[in-house]
Amino acid sequence: MSRNRINHFNLEAATVDDLAFARERCAQSGYKITRGVGRHPNDRELSF
């Protein structure tokens, strides 16, 4: 089992722009992001 990755990390952002900026910062920091920005069907929360 690999212990050097993040599977789920939850933060609240004020705007969609902040969410996109956070995704870009993670990618620039070397994290492999396997999914784009999307919306959860059950709670309508945005995530990446």
N, C-alpha and C positions, 0 to 999 in steps of 0.2 A: 504494500500500500504506500503510495506516494504521500508525503507530508509537506511538500514544498509548493503547494498551490492553494489558492483561495477558491472555494466553491460558492460561497454566498457571503456577502458583506452588505449590510443595509445602512444607508444614510438618507437623510431627508434633504432635498434641494429646494431652493426657493422658486426656480424657474427651469423650464426645459433647456434653456441655454446653459445653465449651471450643470445640468445632467450631461449634456454633450461635452462641456469643458472637462468634467471629471473623467469621462470616458477617454478623451484625448490624452489627458495627463497620465492615466493608467497605462495606456498604450505606449506613450513616450517613455515611461519608466521601465518598460520591458515586460510588462504583464501581457501574456497571450490572452486576448479577449475572443471568446469563441462565438459570441452572439452580439447582434446589433441591438440598438435601442428598440424596445418593444413594450407592449402593455399587457399586464396580467389580466386574463379574462374574468377572474373572480372578484378582484378588488379594484381594477382599473389603474393600478399603480404602474408607473413607468420604470423600466429597469434596463440594464445592459449586461 
